[in-house]
C-alpha cells in the first residue's frame, strides 16, 4: 500500500509539473505568435455584390479595389479577401469581398475617405454592389 501511495504521489507531482510546463509553454508560444496589426486605425469594409456568381463582375471589382488601394499613400497596410471556407454558427460568410485597410491615425483615415481614388472607386464600382458594411476601430 505504501508503494502505491508513493507512486500515486509521484504521478500527481509529475503531472502537475508537466501541466505547468505545458501551460507556460502555451503562454510563451502565444506571446511570440502575436503580431499586432500595422496601424492604429483599422477600417474594415464588407461588400455584397449584386451578382456574386458573375466571375467578370468579381474580377472587375477586385481589380478596382487593388488599383485604388495601391494609389492611396496614407494606407499603412491592407488586406483584400473573400469568405474563407469555414462554417460555424457565429460566422457570416454571406459577403463577397472584405477590405481591411489600416492607418496611423484617424486623420489619415479621413484623408483616405476624401482621396480622389477612393471617390472614383465608389463612383465607378458602386453599381456592382448591393450592400456595404463598415467597421472602424482605433487602438
Helices and strands as residue ranges (DSSP letters): H 2-33, E 41-49, H 55-71, E 77-81, E 97-103, H 106-114, H 116-125, G 126-128, E 129-138
